Amino acid sequence: MNMKLNLKVSCFGCGNRVPFWGENCPHCGDEKTVCQSVRIASVTSLVGGLILGAIFGGMGGFFIGGLIGLVLFAAIEQAATYLAKKRRR
């Protein structure tokens, strides 16, 4: 059974929202490996922050870890968006 999630990323080549899965953007043909890597890194930072916070600090640590993970998630996403826009110019 094929159970792919319907995840979307922004193509760094053209800026369109495209499916996470696959190697190239269907609009401009640009490789999506960078887009996919950014999405994986940002989600991993969020989940990792939650898990580490829960392990090392109970509920208070869970909250702090989640907050740190959320900040890292937002920072990675913003940096990727900025670089993508700069690249399209």
PDB file of N, CA, C and O in Angstrom:
ATOM      1  N   MET A   1       0.840  -1.181   0.000  1.00  0.00           N
ATOM      2  CA  MET A   1       0.000   0.000   0.000  1.00  0.00           C
ATOM      3  C   MET A   1       0.888   1.247   0.000  1.00  0.00           C
ATOM      4  O   MET A   1       1.787   1.365   0.832  1.00  0.00           O
ATOM      5  N   ASN A   2       0.648   2.157  -0.905  1.00  0.00           N
ATOM      6  CA  ASN A   2       1.421   3.386  -1.026  1.00  0.00           C
ATOM      7  C   ASN A   2       0.701   4.496  -0.256  1.00  0.00           C
ATOM      8  O   ASN A   2      -0.383   4.924  -0.651  1.00  0.00           O
ATOM      9  N   MET A   3       1.307   4.965   0.850  1.00  0.00           N
ATOM     10  CA  MET A   3       0.648   5.958   1.703  1.00  0.00           C
ATOM     11  C   MET A   3       1.491   7.232   1.794  1.00  0.00           C
ATOM     12  O   MET A   3       1.916   7.606   2.887  1.00  0.00           O
ATOM     13  N   LYS A   4       1.737   7.897   0.681  1.00  0.00           N
ATOM     14  CA  LYS A   4       2.483   9.149   0.694  1.00  0.00           C
ATOM     15  C   LYS A   4       1.593  10.274   1.207  1.00  0.00           C
ATOM     16  O   LYS A   4       0.434  10.397   0.811  1.00  0.00           O
ATOM     17  N   LEU A   5       2.149  11.085   2.088  1.00  0.00           N
ATOM     18  CA  LEU A   5       1.424  12.252   2.573  1.00  0.00           C
ATOM     19  C   LEU A   5       1.393  13.313   1.487  1.00  0.00           C
ATOM     20  O   LEU A   5       2.267  13.341   0.621  1.00  0.00           O
ATOM     21  N   ASN A   6       0.414  14.169   1.526  1.00  0.00           N
ATOM     22  CA  ASN A   6       0.277  15.227   0.538  1.00  0.00           C
ATOM     23  C   ASN A   6       1.032  16.472   1.002  1.00  0.00           C
ATOM     24  O   ASN A   6       0.431  17.527   1.206  1.00  0.00           O
ATOM     25  N   LEU A   7       2.352  16.346   1.167  1.00  0.00           N
ATOM     26  CA  LEU A   7       3.180  17.459   1.618  1.00  0.00           C
ATOM     27  C   LEU A   7       3.563  18.339   0.445  1.00  0.00           C
ATOM     28  O   LEU A   7       3.767  17.856  -0.668  1.00  0.00           O
ATOM     29  N   LYS A   8       3.658  19.638   0.703  1.00  0.00           N
ATOM     30  CA  LYS A   8       4.055  20.593  -0.340  1.00  0.00           C
ATOM     31  C   LYS A   8       5.265  21.386   0.130  1.00  0.00           C
ATOM     32  O   LYS A   8       5.419  21.651   1.322  1.00  0.00           O
ATOM     33  N   VAL A   9       6.122  21.761  -0.811  1.00  0.00           N
ATOM     34  CA  VAL A   9       7.258  22.634  -0.545  1.00  0.00           C
ATOM     35  C   VAL A   9       7.271  23.720  -1.613  1.00  0.00           C
ATOM     36  O   VAL A   9       6.654  23.572  -2.668  1.00  0.00           O
ATOM     37  N   SER A  10       7.974  24.805  -1.335  1.00  0.00           N
ATOM     38  CA  SER A  10       8.145  25.860  -2.335  1.00  0.00           C
ATOM     39  C   SER A  10       9.387  25.555  -3.158  1.00  0.00           C
ATOM     40  O   SER A  10      10.466  25.324  -2.612  1.00  0.00           O
ATOM     41  N   CYS A  11       9.225  25.555  -4.465  1.00  0.00           N
ATOM     42  CA  CYS A  11      10.357  25.318  -5.356  1.00  0.00           C
ATOM     43  C   CYS A  11      11.312  26.497  -5.275  1.00  0.00           C
ATOM     44  O   CYS A  11      10.878  27.647  -5.348  1.00  0.00           O
ATOM     45  N   PHE A  12      12.598  26.233  -5.127  1.00  0.00           N
ATOM     46  CA  PHE A  12      13.576  27.316  -5.087  1.00  0.00           C
ATOM     47  C   PHE A  12      13.798  27.929  -6.462  1.00  0.00           C
ATOM     48  O   PHE A  12      14.289  29.053  -6.562  1.00  0.00           O
ATOM     49  N   GLY A  13      13.446  27.214  -7.518  1.00  0.00           N
ATOM     50  CA  GLY A  13      13.646  27.726  -8.876  1.00  0.00           C
ATOM     51  C   GLY A  13      12.586  28.714  -9.306  1.00  0.00           C
ATOM     52  O   GLY A  13      12.902  29.782  -9.831  1.00  0.00           O
ATOM     53  N   CYS A  14      11.297  28.359  -9.081  1.00  0.00           N
ATOM     54  CA  CYS A  14      10.208  29.207  -9.580  1.00  0.00           C
ATOM     55  C   CYS A  14       9.292  29.741  -8.486  1.00  0.00           C
ATOM     56  O   CYS A  14       8.506  30.654  -8.738  1.00  0.00           O
ATOM     57  N   GLY A  15       9.375  29.190  -7.273  1.00  0.00           N
ATOM     58  CA  GLY A  15       8.564  29.666  -6.161  1.00  0.00           C
ATOM     59  C   GLY A  15       7.195  29.029  -6.047  1.00  0.00           C
ATOM     60  O   GLY A  15       6.475  29.306  -5.088  1.00  0.00           O
ATOM     61  N   ASN A  16       6.809  28.182  -6.993  1.00  0.00           N
ATOM     62  CA  ASN A  16       5.506  27.517  -6.931  1.00  0.00           C
ATOM     63  C   ASN A  16       5.484  26.465  -5.831  1.00  0.00           C
ATOM     64  O   ASN A  16       6.516  25.884  -5.497  1.00  0.00           O
ATOM     65  N   ARG A  17       4.298  26.221  -5.269  1.00  0.00           N
ATOM     66  CA  ARG A  17       4.110  25.139  -4.303  1.00  0.00           C
ATOM     67  C   ARG A  17       4.007  23.839  -5.090  1.00  0.00           C
ATOM     68  O   ARG A  17       3.150  23.698  -5.963  1.00  0.00           O
ATOM     69  N   VAL A  18       4.877  22.901  -4.779  1.00  0.00           N
ATOM     70  CA  VAL A  18       4.939  21.643  -5.510  1.00  0.00           C
ATOM     71  C   VAL A  18       4.932  20.479  -4.519  1.00  0.00           C
ATOM     72  O   VAL A  18       5.264  20.670  -3.350  1.00  0.00           O
ATOM     73  N   PRO A  19       4.562  19.285  -4.963  1.00  0.00           N
ATOM     74  CA  PRO A  19       4.591  18.128  -4.068  1.00  0.00           C
ATOM     75  C   PRO A  19       6.001  17.868  -3.537  1.00  0.00           C
ATOM     76  O   PRO A  19       6.985  18.040  -4.256  1.00  0.00           O
ATOM     77  N   PHE A  20       6.087  17.452  -2.273  1.00  0.00           N
ATOM     78  CA  PHE A  20       7.370  17.133  -1.655  1.00  0.00           C
ATOM     79  C   PHE A  20       8.055  15.992  -2.390  1.00  0.00           C
ATOM     80  O   PHE A  20       9.272  16.009  -2.575  1.00  0.00           O
ATOM     81  N   TRP A  21       7.280  15.007  -2.807  1.00  0.00           N
ATOM     82  CA  TRP A  21       7.828  13.798  -3.421  1.00  0.00           C
ATOM     83  C   TRP A  21       8.255  14.061  -4.855  1.00  0.00           C
ATOM     84  O   TRP A  21       7.657  14.887  -5.544  1.00  0.00           O
ATOM     85  N   GLY A  22       9.282  13.365  -5.301  1.00  0.00           N
ATOM     86  CA  GLY A  22       9.781  13.514  -6.661  1.00  0.00           C
ATOM     87  C   GLY A  22      11.105  14.250  -6.678  1.00  0.00           C
ATOM     88  O   GLY A  22      11.527  14.818  -5.671  1.00  0.00           O
ATOM     89  N   GLU A  23      11.748  14.237  -7.819  1.00  0.00           N
ATOM     90  CA  GLU A  23      13.082  14.818  -7.929  1.00  0.00           C
ATOM     91  C   GLU A  23      13.103  16.216  -8.533  1.00  0.00           C
ATOM     92  O   GLU A  23      13.952  17.029  -8.167  1.00  0.00           O
ATOM     93  N   ASN A  24      12.182  16.512  -9.454  1.00  0.00           N
ATOM     94  CA  ASN A  24      12.206  17.799 -10.151  1.00  0.00           C
ATOM     95  C   ASN A  24      10.866  18.514 -10.035  1.00  0.00           C
ATOM     96  O   ASN A  24       9.818  17.886  -9.883  1.00  0.00           O
ATOM     97  N   CYS A  25      10.924  19.842 -10.109  1.00  0.00           N
ATOM     98  CA  CYS A  25       9.716  20.662 -10.098  1.00  0.00           C
ATOM     99  C   CYS A  25       8.954  20.440 -11.404  1.00  0.00           C
ATOM    100  O   CYS A  25       9.557  20.488 -12.476  1.00  0.00           O
ATOM    101  N   PRO A  26       7.635  20.196 -11.338  1.00  0.00           N
ATOM    102  CA  PRO A  26       6.875  19.999 -12.576  1.00  0.00           C
ATOM    103  C   PRO A  26       6.701  21.290 -13.387  1.00  0.00           C
ATOM    104  O   PRO A  26       6.331  21.232 -14.560  1.00  0.00           O
ATOM    105  N   HIS A  27       6.963  22.450 -12.777  1.00  0.00           N
ATOM    106  CA  HIS A  27       6.787  23.731 -13.472  1.00  0.00           C
ATOM    107  C   HIS A  27       8.054  24.192 -14.194  1.00  0.00           C
ATOM    108  O   HIS A  27       8.008  24.562 -15.368  1.00  0.00           O
ATOM    109  N   CYS A  28       9.187  24.167 -13.482  1.00  0.00           N
ATOM    110  CA  CYS A  28      10.412  24.705 -14.079  1.00  0.00           C
ATOM    111  C   CYS A  28      11.497  23.648 -14.300  1.00  0.00           C
ATOM    112  O   CYS A  28      12.494  23.918 -14.970  1.00  0.00           O
ATOM    113  N   GLY A  29      11.312  22.449 -13.743  1.00  0.00           N
ATOM    114  CA  GLY A  29      12.289  21.386 -13.924  1.00  0.00           C
ATOM    115  C   GLY A  29      13.466  21.427 -12.968  1.00  0.00           C
ATOM    116  O   GLY A  29      14.356  20.580 -13.051  1.00  0.00           O
ATOM    117  N   ASP A  30      13.491  22.407 -12.051  1.00  0.00           N
ATOM    118  CA  ASP A  30      14.595  22.539 -11.099  1.00  0.00           C
ATOM    119  C   ASP A  30      14.586  21.364 -10.119  1.00  0.00           C
ATOM    120  O   ASP A  30      13.523  20.847  -9.774  1.00  0.00           O
ATOM    121  N   GLU A  31      15.774  20.947  -9.674  1.00  0.00           N
ATOM    122  CA  GLU A  31      15.860  19.865  -8.692  1.00  0.00           C
ATOM    123  C   GLU A  31      15.256  20.319  -7.370  1.00  0.00           C
ATOM    124  O   GLU A  31      15.408  21.474  -6.973  1.00  0.00           O
ATOM    125  N   LYS A  32      14.571  19.402  -6.690  1.00  0.00           N
ATOM    126  CA  LYS A  32      13.918  19.737  -5.428  1.00  0.00           C
ATOM    127  C   LYS A  32      14.685  19.230  -4.211  1.00  0.00           C
ATOM    128  O   LYS A  32      14.155  19.292  -3.102  1.00  0.00           O
ATOM    129  N   THR A  33      15.895  18.739  -4.371  1.00  0.00           N
ATOM    130  CA  THR A  33      16.608  18.158  -3.236  1.00  0.00           C
ATOM    131  C   THR A  33      16.862  19.177  -2.137  1.00  0.00           C
ATOM    132  O   THR A  33      16.804  18.827  -0.958  1.00  0.00           O
ATOM    133  N   VAL A  34      17.141  20.420  -2.485  1.00  0.00           N
ATOM    134  CA  VAL A  34      17.375  21.452  -1.466  1.00  0.00           C
ATOM    135  C   VAL A  34      16.083  21.750  -0.726  1.00  0.00           C
ATOM    136  O   VAL A  34      16.093  21.862   0.500  1.00  0.00           O
ATOM    137  N   CYS A  35      14.972  21.880  -1.437  1.00  0.00           N
ATOM    138  CA  CYS A  35      13.669  22.133  -0.806  1.00  0.00           C
ATOM    139  C   CYS A  35      13.327  21.014   0.162  1.00  0.00           C
ATOM    140  O   CYS A  35      12.865  21.265   1.275  1.00  0.00           O
ATOM    141  N   GLN A  36      13.555  19.788  -0.261  1.00  0.00           N
ATOM    142  CA  GLN A  36      13.238  18.635   0.575  1.00  0.00           C
ATOM    143  C   GLN A  36      14.131  18.605   1.810  1.00  0.00           C
ATOM    144  O   GLN A  36      13.662  18.308   2.909  1.00  0.00           O
ATOM    145  N   SER A  37      15.407  18.908   1.638  1.00  0.00           N
ATOM    146  CA  SER A  37      16.338  18.901   2.765  1.00  0.00           C
ATOM    147  C   SER A  37      15.965  19.954   3.801  1.00  0.00           C
ATOM    148  O   SER A  37      16.033  19.696   5.002  1.00  0.00           O
ATOM    149  N   VAL A  38      15.573  21.135   3.343  1.00  0.00           N
ATOM    150  CA  VAL A  38      15.169  22.206   4.251  1.00  0.00           C
ATOM    151  C   VAL A  38      13.945  21.779   5.046  1.00  0.00           C
ATOM    152  O   VAL A  38      13.892  21.990   6.258  1.00  0.00           O
ATOM    153  N   ARG A  39      12.967  21.186   4.387  1.00  0.00           N
ATOM    154  CA  ARG A  39      11.751  20.757   5.071  1.00  0.00           C
ATOM    155  C   ARG A  39      12.066  19.677   6.111  1.00  0.00           C
ATOM    156  O   ARG A  39      11.537  19.714   7.222  1.00  0.00           O
ATOM    157  N   ILE A  40      12.915  18.730   5.761  1.00  0.00           N
ATOM    158  CA  ILE A  40      13.287  17.665   6.695  1.00  0.00           C
ATOM    159  C   ILE A  40      14.038  18.240   7.891  1.00  0.00           C
ATOM    160  O   ILE A  40      13.775  17.845   9.027  1.00  0.00           O
ATOM    161  N   ALA A  41      14.971  19.168   7.657  1.00  0.00           N
ATOM    162  CA  ALA A  41      15.735  19.776   8.748  1.00  0.00           C
ATOM    163  C   ALA A  41      14.838  20.564   9.690  1.00  0.00           C
ATOM    164  O   ALA A  41      15.010  20.500  10.907  1.00  0.00           O
ATOM    165  N   SER A  42      13.886  21.305   9.143  1.00  0.00           N
ATOM    166  CA  SER A  42      13.028  22.122  10.001  1.00  0.00           C
ATOM    167  C   SER A  42      12.094  21.260  10.845  1.00  0.00           C
ATOM    168  O   SER A  42      11.910  21.540  12.030  1.00  0.00           O
ATOM    169  N   VAL A  43      11.514  20.239  10.275  1.00  0.00           N
ATOM    170  CA  VAL A  43      10.625  19.358  11.036  1.00  0.00           C
ATOM    171  C   VAL A  43      11.423  18.572  12.075  1.00  0.00           C
ATOM    172  O   VAL A  43      10.954  18.380  13.197  1.00  0.00           O
ATOM    173  N   THR A  44      12.618  18.119  11.713  1.00  0.00           N
ATOM    174  CA  THR A  44      13.467  17.384  12.650  1.00  0.00           C
ATOM    175  C   THR A  44      13.842  18.247  13.845  1.00  0.00           C
ATOM    176  O   THR A  44      13.873  17.755  14.973  1.00  0.00           O
ATOM    177  N   SER A  45      14.127  19.527  13.619  1.00  0.00           N
ATOM    178  CA  SER A  45      14.477  20.409  14.737  1.00  0.00           C
ATOM    179  C   SER A  45      13.302  20.571  15.697  1.00  0.00           C
ATOM    180  O   SER A  45      13.494  20.601  16.912  1.00  0.00           O
ATOM    181  N   LEU A  46      12.111  20.673  15.170  1.00  0.00           N
ATOM    182  CA  LEU A  46      10.924  20.816  16.010  1.00  0.00           C
ATOM    183  C   LEU A  46      10.678  19.548  16.835  1.00  0.00           C
ATOM    184  O   LEU A  46      10.489  19.621  18.049  1.00  0.00           O
ATOM    185  N   VAL A  47      10.682  18.411  16.187  1.00  0.00           N
ATOM    186  CA  VAL A  47      10.443  17.142  16.889  1.00  0.00           C
ATOM    187  C   VAL A  47      11.577  16.845  17.866  1.00  0.00           C
ATOM    188  O   VAL A  47      11.335  16.399  18.988  1.00  0.00           O
ATOM    189  N   GLY A  48      12.807  17.091  17.442  1.00  0.00           N
ATOM    190  CA  GLY A  48      13.958  16.855  18.321  1.00  0.00           C
ATOM    191  C   GLY A  48      13.916  17.716  19.566  1.00  0.00           C
ATOM    192  O   GLY A  48      14.237  17.245  20.657  1.00  0.00           O
ATOM    193  N   GLY A  49      13.525  18.966  19.419  1.00  0.00           N
ATOM    194  CA  GLY A  49      13.396  19.850  20.573  1.00  0.00           C
ATOM    195  C   GLY A  49      12.363  19.347  21.564  1.00  0.00           C
ATOM    196  O   GLY A  49      12.584  19.379  22.775  1.00  0.00           O
ATOM    197  N   LEU A  50      11.233  18.883  21.046  1.00  0.00           N
ATOM    198  CA  LEU A  50      10.187  18.337  21.916  1.00  0.00           C
ATOM    199  C   LEU A  50      10.663  17.091  22.655  1.00  0.00           C
ATOM    200  O   LEU A  50      10.448  16.958  23.860  1.00  0.00           O
ATOM    201  N   ILE A  51      11.302  16.190  21.939  1.00  0.00           N
ATOM    202  CA  ILE A  51      11.753  14.935  22.550  1.00  0.00           C
ATOM    203  C   ILE A  51      12.846  15.185  23.583  1.00  0.00           C
ATOM    204  O   ILE A  51      12.771  14.675  24.700  1.00  0.00           O
ATOM    205  N   LEU A  52      13.858  15.964  23.219  1.00  0.00           N
ATOM    206  CA  LEU A  52      14.947  16.238  24.169  1.00  0.00           C
ATOM    207  C   LEU A  52      14.448  16.987  25.397  1.00  0.00           C
ATOM    208  O   LEU A  52      14.882  16.712  26.516  1.00  0.00           O
ATOM    209  N   GLY A  53      13.543  17.929  25.190  1.00  0.00           N
ATOM    210  CA  GLY A  53      12.979  18.655  26.322  1.00  0.00           C
ATOM    211  C   GLY A  53      12.228  17.730  27.267  1.00  0.00           C
ATOM    212  O   GLY A  53      12.333  17.865  28.486  1.00  0.00           O
ATOM    213  N   ALA A  54      11.473  16.793  26.710  1.00  0.00           N
ATOM    214  CA  ALA A  54      10.708  15.856  27.534  1.00  0.00           C
ATOM    215  C   ALA A  54      11.639  14.905  28.285  1.00  0.00           C
ATOM    216  O   ALA A  54      11.383  14.572  29.442  1.00  0.00           O
ATOM    217  N   ILE A  55      12.699  14.474  27.645  1.00  0.00           N
ATOM    218  CA  ILE A  55      13.635  13.541  28.285  1.00  0.00           C
ATOM    219  C   ILE A  55      14.378  14.203  29.435  1.00  0.00           C
ATOM    220  O   ILE A  55      14.516  13.619  30.510  1.00  0.00           O
ATOM    221  N   PHE A  56      14.851  15.413  29.210  1.00  0.00           N
ATOM    222  CA  PHE A  56      15.723  16.046  30.196  1.00  0.00           C
ATOM    223  C   PHE A  56      15.022  16.959  31.185  1.00  0.00           C
ATOM    224  O   PHE A  56      15.646  17.398  32.150  1.00  0.00           O
ATOM    225  N   GLY A  57      13.744  17.261  30.978  1.00  0.00           N
ATOM    226  CA  GLY A  57      13.148  18.206  31.909  1.00  0.00           C
ATOM    227  C   GLY A  57      11.686  18.021  32.212  1.00  0.00           C
ATOM    228  O   GLY A  57      11.052  18.957  32.699  1.00  0.00           O
ATOM    229  N   GLY A  58      11.121  16.869  31.951  1.00  0.00           N
ATOM    230  CA  GLY A  58       9.706  16.677  32.238  1.00  0.00           C
ATOM    231  C   GLY A  58       8.839  17.615  31.409  1.00  0.00           C
ATOM    232  O   GLY A  58       9.186  17.947  30.276  1.00  0.00           O
ATOM    233  N   MET A  59       7.718  18.040  31.969  1.00  0.00           N
ATOM    234  CA  MET A  59       6.790  18.898  31.229  1.00  0.00           C
ATOM    235  C   MET A  59       7.362  20.295  30.978  1.00  0.00           C
ATOM    236  O   MET A  59       7.144  20.875  29.915  1.00  0.00           O
ATOM    237  N   GLY A  60       8.097  20.837  31.959  1.00  0.00           N
ATOM    238  CA  GLY A  60       8.719  22.148  31.754  1.00  0.00           C
ATOM    239  C   GLY A  60       9.756  22.086  30.640  1.00  0.00           C
ATOM    240  O   GLY A  60       9.836  22.982  29.800  1.00  0.00           O
ATOM    241  N   GLY A  61      10.543  21.025  30.644  1.00  0.00           N
ATOM    242  CA  GLY A  61      11.540  20.833  29.586  1.00  0.00           C
ATOM    243  C   GLY A  61      10.892  20.580  28.242  1.00  0.00           C
ATOM    244  O   GLY A  61      11.403  21.010  27.207  1.00  0.00           O
ATOM    245  N   PHE A  62       9.761  19.878  28.255  1.00  0.00           N
ATOM    246  CA  PHE A  62       9.007  19.631  27.027  1.00  0.00           C
ATOM    247  C   PHE A  62       8.577  20.955  26.410  1.00  0.00           C
ATOM    248  O   PHE A  62       8.675  21.145  25.197  1.00  0.00           O
ATOM    249  N   PHE A  63       8.102  21.863  27.248  1.00  0.00           N
ATOM    250  CA  PHE A  63       7.676  23.178  26.773  1.00  0.00           C
ATOM    251  C   PHE A  63       8.866  23.979  26.231  1.00  0.00           C
ATOM    252  O   PHE A  63       8.792  24.547  25.141  1.00  0.00           O
ATOM    253  N   ILE A  64       9.960  24.020  26.993  1.00  0.00           N
ATOM    254  CA  ILE A  64      11.155  24.765  26.567  1.00  0.00           C
ATOM    255  C   ILE A  64      11.746  24.139  25.303  1.00  0.00           C
ATOM    256  O   ILE A  64      12.106  24.854  24.368  1.00  0.00           O
ATOM    257  N   GLY A  65      11.846  22.807  25.273  1.00  0.00           N
ATOM    258  CA  GLY A  65      12.366  22.121  24.087  1.00  0.00           C
ATOM    259  C   GLY A  65      11.506  22.378  22.867  1.00  0.00           C
ATOM    260  O   GLY A  65      12.018  22.588  21.767  1.00  0.00           O
ATOM    261  N   GLY A  66      10.190  22.361  23.065  1.00  0.00           N
ATOM    262  CA  GLY A  66       9.283  22.655  21.961  1.00  0.00           C
ATOM    263  C   GLY A  66       9.428  24.081  21.465  1.00  0.00           C
ATOM    264  O   GLY A  66       9.364  24.339  20.263  1.00  0.00           O
ATOM    265  N   LEU A  67       9.622  25.003  22.393  1.00  0.00           N
ATOM    266  CA  LEU A  67       9.823  26.405  22.019  1.00  0.00           C
ATOM    267  C   LEU A  67      11.117  26.586  21.230  1.00  0.00           C
ATOM    268  O   LEU A  67      11.144  27.288  20.219  1.00  0.00           O
ATOM    269  N   ILE A  68      12.181  25.952  21.698  1.00  0.00           N
ATOM    270  CA  ILE A  68      13.461  26.021  20.979  1.00  0.00           C
ATOM    271  C   ILE A  68      13.323  25.378  19.596  1.00  0.00           C
ATOM    272  O   ILE A  68      13.795  25.926  18.601  1.00  0.00           O
ATOM    273  N   GLY A  69      12.673  24.214  19.544  1.00  0.00           N
ATOM    274  CA  GLY A  69      12.445  23.550  18.265  1.00  0.00           C
ATOM    275  C   GLY A  69      11.632  24.401  17.309  1.00  0.00           C
ATOM    276  O   GLY A  69      11.910  24.441  16.111  1.00  0.00           O
ATOM    277  N   LEU A  70      10.617  25.088  17.844  1.00  0.00           N
ATOM    278  CA  LEU A  70       9.781  25.954  17.017  1.00  0.00           C
ATOM    279  C   LEU A  70      10.570  27.139  16.473  1.00  0.00           C
ATOM    280  O   LEU A  70      10.399  27.527  15.317  1.00  0.00           O
ATOM    281  N   VAL A  71      11.431  27.712  17.302  1.00  0.00           N
ATOM    282  CA  VAL A  71      12.279  28.827  16.847  1.00  0.00           C
ATOM    283  C   VAL A  71      13.224  28.351  15.742  1.00  0.00           C
ATOM    284  O   VAL A  71      13.389  29.028  14.727  1.00  0.00           O
ATOM    285  N   LEU A  72      13.842  27.188  15.940  1.00  0.00           N
ATOM    286  CA  LEU A  72      14.732  26.647  14.902  1.00  0.00           C
ATOM    287  C   LEU A  72      13.960  26.346  13.619  1.00  0.00           C
ATOM    288  O   LEU A  72      14.440  26.622  12.519  1.00  0.00           O
ATOM    289  N   PHE A  73      12.772  25.784  13.766  1.00  0.00           N
ATOM    290  CA  PHE A  73      11.917  25.495  12.620  1.00  0.00           C
ATOM    291  C   PHE A  73      11.642  26.768  11.819  1.00  0.00           C
ATOM    292  O   PHE A  73      11.809  26.791  10.599  1.00  0.00           O
ATOM    293  N   ALA A  74      11.222  27.819  12.511  1.00  0.00           N
ATOM    294  CA  ALA A  74      10.908  29.091  11.849  1.00  0.00           C
ATOM    295  C   ALA A  74      12.150  29.708  11.216  1.00  0.00           C
ATOM    296  O   ALA A  74      12.081  30.248  10.113  1.00  0.00           O
ATOM    297  N   ALA A  75      13.296  29.630  11.915  1.00  0.00           N
ATOM    298  CA  ALA A  75      14.528  30.206  11.378  1.00  0.00           C
ATOM    299  C   ALA A  75      14.973  29.493  10.100  1.00  0.00           C
ATOM    300  O   ALA A  75      15.381  30.139   9.135  1.00  0.00           O
ATOM    301  N   ILE A  76      14.894  28.174  10.096  1.00  0.00           N
ATOM    302  CA  ILE A  76      15.289  27.417   8.901  1.00  0.00           C
ATOM    303  C   ILE A  76      14.354  27.729   7.741  1.00  0.00           C
ATOM    304  O   ILE A  76      14.809  27.935   6.616  1.00  0.00           O
ATOM    305  N   GLU A  77      13.057  27.765   8.002  1.00  0.00           N
ATOM    306  CA  GLU A  77      12.085  28.066   6.949  1.00  0.00           C
ATOM    307  C   GLU A  77      12.282  29.481   6.388  1.00  0.00           C
ATOM    308  O   GLU A  77      12.222  29.680   5.174  1.00  0.00           O
ATOM    309  N   GLN A  78      12.517  30.466   7.272  1.00  0.00           N
ATOM    310  CA  GLN A  78      12.707  31.842   6.820  1.00  0.00           C
ATOM    311  C   GLN A  78      13.994  31.992   6.013  1.00  0.00           C
ATOM    312  O   GLN A  78      14.010  32.670   4.986  1.00  0.00           O
ATOM    313  N   ALA A  79      15.072  31.361   6.476  1.00  0.00           N
ATOM    314  CA  ALA A  79      16.336  31.431   5.751  1.00  0.00           C
ATOM    315  C   ALA A  79      16.191  30.803   4.369  1.00  0.00           C
ATOM    316  O   ALA A  79      16.703  31.340   3.386  1.00  0.00           O
ATOM    317  N   ALA A  80      15.506  29.688   4.289  1.00  0.00           N
ATOM    318  CA  ALA A  80      15.313  29.022   3.004  1.00  0.00           C
ATOM    319  C   ALA A  80      14.472  29.876   2.066  1.00  0.00           C
ATOM    320  O   ALA A  80      14.773  29.969   0.876  1.00  0.00           O
ATOM    321  N   THR A  81      13.419  30.501   2.590  1.00  0.00           N
ATOM    322  CA  THR A  81      12.573  31.371   1.773  1.00  0.00           C
ATOM    323  C   THR A  81      13.359  32.568   1.267  1.00  0.00           C
ATOM    324  O   THR A  81      13.238  32.935   0.098  1.00  0.00           O
ATOM    325  N   TYR A  82      14.165  33.186   2.129  1.00  0.00           N
ATOM    326  CA  TYR A  82      14.981  34.330   1.743  1.00  0.00           C
ATOM    327  C   TYR A  82      15.965  33.941   0.636  1.00  0.00           C
ATOM    328  O   TYR A  82      16.091  34.650  -0.363  1.00  0.00           O
ATOM    329  N   LEU A  83      16.659  32.818   0.816  1.00  0.00           N
ATOM    330  CA  LEU A  83      17.630  32.392  -0.187  1.00  0.00           C
ATOM    331  C   LEU A  83      16.962  32.040  -1.509  1.00  0.00           C
ATOM    332  O   LEU A  83      17.522  32.294  -2.576  1.00  0.00           O
ATOM    333  N   ALA A  84      15.768  31.457  -1.442  1.00  0.00           N
ATOM    334  CA  ALA A  84      15.048  31.118  -2.668  1.00  0.00           C
ATOM    335  C   ALA A  84      14.657  32.376  -3.434  1.00  0.00           C
ATOM    336  O   ALA A  84      14.806  32.435  -4.654  1.00  0.00           O
ATOM    337  N   LYS A  85      14.154  33.388  -2.714  1.00  0.00           N
ATOM    338  CA  LYS A  85      13.786  34.639  -3.372  1.00  0.00           C
ATOM    339  C   LYS A  85      15.003  35.327  -3.962  1.00  0.00           C
ATOM    340  O   LYS A  85      14.940  35.875  -5.063  1.00  0.00           O
ATOM    341  N   LYS A  86      16.104  35.302  -3.240  1.00  0.00           N
ATOM    342  CA  LYS A  86      17.338  35.917  -3.720  1.00  0.00           C
ATOM    343  C   LYS A  86      17.843  35.204  -4.976  1.00  0.00           C
ATOM    344  O   LYS A  86      18.361  35.840  -5.895  1.00  0.00           O
ATOM    345  N   ARG A  87      17.688  33.894  -5.006  1.00  0.00           N
ATOM    346  CA  ARG A  87      18.160  33.105  -6.138  1.00  0.00           C
ATOM    347  C   ARG A  87      17.335  33.387  -7.399  1.00  0.00           C
ATOM    348  O   ARG A  87      17.868  33.358  -8.508  1.00  0.00           O
ATOM    349  N   ARG A  88      16.029  33.659  -7.228  1.00  0.00           N
ATOM    350  CA  ARG A  88      15.157  33.915  -8.375  1.00  0.00           C
ATOM    351  C   ARG A  88      15.395  35.269  -9.027  1.00  0.00           C
ATOM    352  O   ARG A  88      14.947  35.489 -10.153  1.00  0.00           O
ATOM    353  N   ARG A  89      16.082  36.175  -8.357  1.00  0.00           N
ATOM    354  CA  ARG A  89      16.301  37.534  -8.911  1.00  0.00           C
ATOM    355  C   ARG A  89      17.266  37.530 -10.048  1.00  0.00           C
ATOM    356  O   ARG A  89      17.554  38.583 -10.617  1.00  0.00           O
TER     357      ARG A  89
END
